[in-house]
Amino acid sequence: MATLRELGRADLQRLAAALEAGKLKPPYSRSVVGAYVSSAIRDAAVEELRRLDAQGFGPQHIGYTVRMLAEERAAGQAIRDRVDIVWTGPEVGACQSRDAVSVARELFSEARKSVLLSTYKIDPNAANTQQLLGVLAAKMEASPGLEVSLFMDVGRKFLPGHGLDDTPEKELVAKAAKHFDQLWPGARKPEVYYDPRSLSLEPGPRACLHAKVVIIDRVKALVTSANLTEAAHERNIEAGVLIEDADVAKSLERQFRSLVEAGLLVRLKGMEGSRCLCLPSDHPQSGGKLRTSRGRDRGGREWLRWRRARGATRPSNVRM
């Protein structure tokens, strides 16, 4: 069957139809086979069909097998059509890839229900952030129902001559929230989460949130090496893949939501103009209202408390 595998999908379909209809049968002459496959592979196809006939395979059996090959080829092409390479940096030759900035803006523009972003770093320059996230911020203002969650790293820096910054965790979190408020190019803010292990003073448990993904409407997912910075989207060499597959997108988003549910990723305290997207509608802190200063920092604990009060079951209106 190796020779038949070299046939294109159109040739395979024509060959299968002829075999199953009885139009193509032993002794498989070159002139007849040539009516269904390209001349470049005609002789090899004749030899393969005669070899299968000698082994006892009838036209119907061969036709069925050839049709399965054609369907496999079509399914493989459909999968390839749902995956695009996304690239930042120099390109040499006829590389088939898409520009990272264009893809990100296109995804933000397409979003109708939800956006989930994860990044290790956000550009500290407000003008650059406007260029990168301005489209999303404008979409949030125009679409009040659009749910936007952002996961980012909030870590400790190493200070020259001092070592690891030992500023109290609450101060670092407050500083990060204030800085994000100043950077975000819109009045309405996304719900922001971080990994509290990144603020540990001990090297053992200390970790960082390093994933870089964009998930749109739970149907498309961009997985990339690029941070949300000007350098990553304009100058660095970065690579990623854009996958249009609802199962993949939902599964990837579920990874983040489950960590929030378990309290392993927590809300960035002090965010103004944001709402908790991981709480159900009947939860006292949901509904899109700004929380009081007392309630603003209790999202993760309140969610777990809410679940325990209801037997730790997930209500149908909680999106994960």
Backbone torsions as a table, in degrees:
resi	resn	phi	psi	omega
1	MET	NA	-3.3	-177.2
2	ALA	-59.4	-39.1	-179.2
3	THR	-65.8	-42.4	-179.6
4	LEU	-65.8	-29.6	178.4
5	ARG	-65.7	-21.6	179.7
6	GLU	-80.1	-12.2	179.4
7	LEU	-70.3	147.7	173.9
8	GLY	-72.4	165.9	-177.0
9	ARG	-60.7	-40.0	-179.1
10	ALA	-64.1	-43.2	177.8
11	ASP	-63.0	-41.5	180.0
12	LEU	-62.5	-42.6	-179.6
13	GLN	-65.6	-42.2	179.0
14	ARG	-65.8	-42.0	-179.0
15	LEU	-64.5	-43.5	-179.8
16	ALA	-63.3	-44.5	-178.8
17	ALA	-62.7	-41.2	179.9
18	ALA	-66.7	-41.7	179.3
19	LEU	-65.7	-44.2	-177.3
20	GLU	-71.2	-27.9	-179.8
21	ALA	-87.7	-4.2	179.9
22	GLY	81.5	7.8	178.8
23	LYS	-77.7	-21.0	-179.8
24	LEU	-124.9	116.9	-176.5
25	LYS	-151.5	168.3	-179.0
26	PRO	-54.0	145.5	13.2
27	PRO	-91.4	17.4	176.7
28	TYR	54.7	67.3	179.6
29	SER	-71.5	155.0	-179.0
30	ARG	-62.0	-38.2	-177.7
31	SER	-66.6	-39.4	-179.1
32	VAL	-73.3	-47.0	-180.0
33	VAL	-62.0	-35.2	-179.1
34	GLY	-64.0	-16.7	178.4
35	ALA	-77.1	-12.5	-174.6
36	TYR	-119.2	-13.0	178.7
37	VAL	-132.2	162.4	-179.1
38	SER	-67.4	152.3	-176.5
39	SER	-63.7	-27.6	-177.3
40	ALA	-64.9	-28.1	-176.4
41	ILE	-118.5	8.1	-176.2
42	ARG	-57.2	-52.5	-175.5
43	ASP	-61.6	-41.8	179.7
44	ALA	-65.7	-36.9	178.5
45	ALA	-66.6	-38.9	177.9
46	VAL	-61.5	-46.9	-179.8
47	GLU	-61.2	-40.5	-179.1
48	GLU	-67.3	-41.8	179.7
49	LEU	-65.9	-39.9	178.7
50	ARG	-67.7	-35.7	179.1
51	ARG	-66.3	-42.4	178.7
52	LEU	-66.3	-38.0	177.8
53	ASP	-62.6	-40.6	179.2
54	ALA	-65.0	-26.0	179.9
55	GLN	-88.1	1.8	174.6
56	GLY	99.3	9.0	179.4
57	PHE	-85.8	121.7	178.2
58	GLY	-82.0	168.1	-179.2
59	PRO	-55.7	-39.3	-179.6
60	GLN	-64.6	-42.5	179.6
61	HIS	-65.2	-45.0	179.6
62	ILE	-64.4	-41.9	-180.0
63	GLY	-60.3	-42.2	179.2
64	TYR	-62.5	-43.6	-179.8
65	THR	-64.1	-42.6	179.8
66	VAL	-64.7	-37.3	178.1
67	ARG	-65.3	-38.4	177.3
68	MET	-63.0	-37.1	176.6
69	LEU	-63.5	-40.6	179.8
70	ALA	-65.2	-41.3	179.8
71	GLU	-68.4	-37.2	176.5
72	GLU	-63.1	-41.7	178.6
73	ARG	-62.7	-40.7	-179.9
74	ALA	-66.8	-40.7	179.7
75	ALA	-65.8	-39.9	178.4
76	GLY	-64.0	-38.9	178.6
77	GLN	-66.8	-37.6	179.1
78	ALA	-63.2	-38.3	177.8
79	ILE	-66.6	-43.8	179.5
80	ARG	-62.9	-33.7	179.7
81	ASP	-68.0	-19.8	-178.4
82	ARG	-92.5	0.7	-178.1
83	VAL	-124.2	125.3	177.5
84	ASP	-121.3	142.4	172.8
85	ILE	-82.2	132.6	178.7
86	VAL	-115.2	132.8	-167.2
87	TRP	-139.1	142.2	167.6
88	THR	-125.0	137.0	178.3
89	GLY	120.9	-177.7	-178.2
90	PRO	-66.3	147.7	176.9
91	GLU	-126.4	138.2	-179.2
92	VAL	-123.6	130.7	178.7
93	GLY	79.9	-164.2	-175.9
94	ALA	-90.3	61.0	178.6
95	CYS	-74.2	135.1	179.3
96	GLN	-102.0	93.8	179.7
97	SER	-147.3	164.8	-179.2
98	ARG	-111.8	148.5	-178.9
99	ASP	-70.8	132.9	-174.4
100	ALA	-62.1	-44.2	-179.2
101	VAL	-62.9	-44.5	-179.3
102	SER	-63.0	-41.0	179.8
103	VAL	-64.4	-45.6	-179.1
104	ALA	-61.0	-46.7	-179.9
105	ARG	-65.1	-37.4	178.1
106	GLU	-63.3	-42.8	179.1
107	LEU	-63.7	-45.3	179.5
108	PHE	-61.0	-39.0	-179.8
109	SER	-68.0	-33.8	-177.6
110	GLU	-76.6	-23.5	-171.8
111	ALA	-57.6	134.0	178.4
112	ARG	-120.4	-33.6	-174.9
113	LYS	-117.1	-45.4	-173.2
114	SER	-152.7	150.9	173.7
115	VAL	-136.5	129.9	172.6
116	LEU	-121.7	123.7	177.1
117	LEU	-118.2	144.2	172.2
118	SER	-136.5	134.6	-178.6
119	THR	-151.1	155.1	174.9
120	TYR	-82.7	-35.6	-174.9
121	LYS	-143.5	141.6	172.3
122	ILE	-110.1	137.8	-178.1
123	ASP	-55.9	127.5	-178.5
124	PRO	-72.8	-10.6	179.9
125	ASN	-90.0	121.5	-175.7
126	ALA	-61.4	-36.2	179.8
127	ALA	-64.9	-40.2	177.8
128	ASN	-67.4	-39.4	178.3
129	THR	-62.9	-38.1	176.2
130	GLN	-60.3	-42.8	179.2
131	GLN	-64.5	-38.8	-175.4
132	LEU	-81.6	-39.4	-170.5
133	LEU	-119.3	2.2	-179.6
134	GLY	-58.7	-38.2	179.7
135	VAL	-63.0	-42.7	179.6
136	LEU	-67.2	-43.2	179.8
137	ALA	-60.6	-42.4	178.6
138	ALA	-65.5	-37.7	179.0
139	LYS	-66.1	-37.0	177.7
140	MET	-64.6	-39.9	179.6
141	GLU	-67.3	-38.1	-177.2
142	ALA	-80.3	-21.5	-176.4
143	SER	-125.5	87.4	-177.3
144	PRO	-58.5	-26.4	-179.4
145	GLY	-83.0	-4.7	-178.6
146	LEU	-73.2	121.9	179.2
147	GLU	-90.4	126.5	-179.1
148	VAL	-129.7	123.0	176.3
149	SER	-119.6	139.1	178.8
150	LEU	-127.7	127.0	178.2
151	PHE	-110.1	126.8	-177.9
152	MET	-145.8	165.2	-179.9
153	ASP	-87.0	135.0	172.7
154	VAL	-124.8	94.4	-172.6
155	GLY	-116.7	178.4	175.9
156	ARG	-95.0	142.4	178.6
157	LYS	-94.8	154.5	172.1
158	PHE	-91.5	121.1	-176.4
159	LEU	-95.4	131.9	-180.0
160	PRO	-56.1	127.7	178.2
161	GLY	75.9	0.9	-177.4
162	HIS	-125.1	-32.8	-175.8
163	GLY	96.2	-149.9	-177.2
164	LEU	-68.8	132.3	177.8
165	ASP	-59.6	121.5	-177.6
166	ASP	-103.3	22.9	175.6
167	THR	-57.4	138.6	179.2
168	PRO	-53.3	144.3	-175.2
169	GLU	-55.9	-42.4	-178.3
170	LYS	-60.1	-38.3	-179.7
171	GLU	-68.0	-40.4	179.1
172	LEU	-65.7	-40.2	179.2
173	VAL	-65.6	-44.2	179.0
174	ALA	-62.6	-39.5	179.1
175	LYS	-65.0	-42.4	179.6
176	ALA	-64.6	-40.7	179.4
177	ALA	-64.5	-43.6	179.5
178	LYS	-64.0	-42.3	-179.8
179	HIS	-64.4	-40.2	179.7
180	PHE	-66.2	-41.3	177.6
181	ASP	-56.4	-39.9	-178.8
182	GLN	-73.4	-32.0	-177.3
183	LEU	-79.8	-37.3	-171.1
184	TRP	-63.5	128.4	-173.0
185	PRO	-85.0	40.7	179.8
186	GLY	-163.7	161.2	-179.6
187	ALA	-74.0	-39.6	179.1
188	ARG	-86.6	126.1	-175.4
189	LYS	-101.0	152.4	172.9
190	PRO	-75.8	166.6	172.1
191	GLU	-79.6	124.3	-172.8
192	VAL	-111.8	134.6	-180.0
193	TYR	-127.1	155.1	177.0
194	TYR	-146.7	166.9	178.8
195	ASP	-95.5	111.9	-177.1
196	PRO	-63.2	-17.6	178.0
197	ARG	-64.5	-23.6	-179.2
198	SER	-65.7	-16.0	-177.8
199	LEU	-103.1	6.9	178.5
200	SER	-67.8	140.9	176.6
201	LEU	-83.2	-14.0	-179.6
202	GLU	-93.2	134.3	-178.0
203	PRO	-66.2	-27.5	-178.0
204	GLY	-60.3	-60.5	-177.8
205	PRO	-80.5	-12.2	-174.5
206	ARG	-66.2	133.5	-179.6
207	ALA	-147.6	175.6	178.7
208	CYS	-134.6	156.1	174.7
209	LEU	-91.2	104.5	-170.3
210	HIS	-113.3	-0.1	-177.8
211	ALA	-72.2	140.6	176.9
212	LYS	-125.3	104.1	-179.6
213	VAL	-141.7	157.1	170.2
214	VAL	-133.0	124.5	-179.8
215	ILE	-121.4	126.1	-175.6
216	ILE	-115.9	121.6	173.8
217	ASP	54.1	19.8	179.7
218	ARG	59.8	27.4	177.8
219	VAL	-127.9	-23.6	178.8
220	LYS	-127.1	142.7	179.2
221	ALA	-137.4	127.7	172.7
222	LEU	-104.3	117.5	176.3
223	VAL	-110.8	121.3	-168.9
224	THR	-145.0	163.4	173.8
225	SER	-87.9	-8.4	-171.3
226	ALA	-84.8	130.9	170.7
227	ASN	-76.5	173.9	174.8
228	LEU	-86.9	65.0	179.7
229	THR	-132.9	157.2	178.3
230	GLU	-61.9	-40.6	-179.1
231	ALA	-62.1	-43.6	-177.2
232	ALA	-67.3	-30.5	-176.2
233	HIS	-100.1	-7.6	-177.0
234	GLU	-124.7	-34.8	-170.0
235	ARG	-122.1	-37.6	-177.5
236	ASN	-66.6	167.6	167.3
237	ILE	-94.5	111.3	-178.3
238	GLU	-130.3	149.7	-179.6
239	ALA	-136.3	149.0	177.4
240	GLY	-161.3	178.3	176.6
241	VAL	-133.0	138.5	174.3
242	LEU	-103.3	120.3	-175.0
243	ILE	-116.4	121.5	176.4
244	GLU	-100.4	86.9	-177.0
245	ASP	-154.0	115.9	-175.3
246	ALA	-63.0	-38.4	-179.7
247	ASP	-63.5	-43.4	178.9
248	VAL	-65.1	-45.9	-178.2
249	ALA	-62.8	-44.9	-179.8
250	LYS	-65.2	-41.2	179.7
251	SER	-64.1	-42.2	179.8
252	LEU	-66.1	-43.0	178.0
253	GLU	-64.0	-37.1	179.9
254	ARG	-61.5	-31.6	177.3
255	GLN	-58.5	-46.3	-179.5
256	PHE	-70.0	-45.6	-177.1
257	ARG	-63.2	-36.1	-180.0
258	SER	-67.5	-32.6	177.1
259	LEU	-69.8	-35.4	175.1
260	VAL	-66.4	-45.1	-179.7
261	GLU	-59.2	-38.0	-179.2
262	ALA	-81.3	-4.6	-179.7
263	GLY	80.7	11.4	-179.3
264	LEU	-83.8	-26.8	169.5
265	LEU	-114.6	133.2	-173.2
266	VAL	-124.5	159.3	-179.9
267	ARG	-68.5	145.1	173.5
268	LEU	-75.8	116.3	-173.3
269	LYS	-71.5	146.3	174.6
270	GLY	87.9	9.6	180.0
271	MET	-77.1	126.7	177.1
272	GLU	-96.6	148.8	175.5
273	GLY	73.4	18.6	178.1
274	SER	-120.5	164.4	177.6
275	ARG	-135.1	153.8	-176.0
276	CYS	-82.2	114.6	-176.4
277	LEU	-87.5	-9.8	-176.3
278	CYS	-97.2	1.6	178.6
279	LEU	-101.6	141.9	178.9
280	PRO	-69.2	164.2	-172.7
281	SER	-65.6	-26.7	-179.1
282	ASP	-92.2	6.1	176.2
283	HIS	-75.7	141.9	-176.5
284	PRO	-60.6	-19.4	-178.8
285	GLN	-106.9	11.0	178.3
286	SER	-99.6	-173.1	176.5
287	GLY	98.7	2.8	174.8
288	GLY	83.4	5.2	179.8
289	LYS	-86.7	146.0	176.1
290	LEU	-67.7	137.7	-178.1
291	ARG	-88.0	161.6	174.4
292	THR	-74.1	168.1	-179.4
293	SER	-63.2	-28.6	179.0
294	ARG	-74.1	-36.9	-174.8
295	GLY	-88.6	-12.6	-170.5
296	ARG	-67.8	-24.9	-173.4
297	ASP	-104.7	16.1	-174.1
298	ARG	-113.2	16.9	-174.1
299	GLY	-55.1	-51.1	-177.4
300	GLY	-65.0	-45.7	-178.7
301	ARG	-67.1	-40.3	179.6
302	GLU	-64.1	-38.0	179.6
303	TRP	-63.1	-46.0	179.5
304	LEU	-65.5	-38.6	178.6
305	ARG	-64.8	-40.7	178.3
306	TRP	-60.5	-43.9	-179.0
307	ARG	-65.8	-43.9	-179.2
308	ARG	-62.8	-37.4	179.9
309	ALA	-65.2	-20.6	-178.9
310	ARG	-113.1	26.5	176.6
311	GLY	73.5	23.4	177.0
312	ALA	57.8	35.2	175.9
313	THR	-106.0	149.1	-178.7
314	ARG	-91.1	120.5	178.1
315	PRO	-67.7	158.5	-173.3
316	SER	-67.5	-20.6	-176.5
317	ASN	-93.6	9.1	176.6
318	VAL	-90.7	121.5	-179.8
319	ARG	-88.0	126.3	179.6
320	MET	-122.0	NA	NA
